[in-house]
């Protein structure tokens, strides 16, 4: 069974930075395209960044040039470096496989990011 554990969320001031991590076990992580998603209260979960097996990255327009997705296949870990954070980045962040690849894993608990002064 696939297990994912997100971490690194915190309260941060606007303009600040955070690095999120997602540790994955129970699956062939290095053979899968993976992604970060986020969800705010009352809204659907949205895809914000993805990275392929070949390390090609894609981003939602609103985070382009501020967020960087990376992966460490040796550690089965996905990262999201978030810079120039804005209040609208406040959300719970999750990792999972990229859409339209293989069936989504069961969602982890996510990690909460709050951007506020």
Protein Blocks (a to p, Z undefined) as FASTA:
>chain_A
ZZdddehiacddehiacddddddehiafklpccddddddehiacddfbdcdfkopacddf
klgokaccdddfklopacdddehiafklgccddddddehibgcddddebjaddddZZ
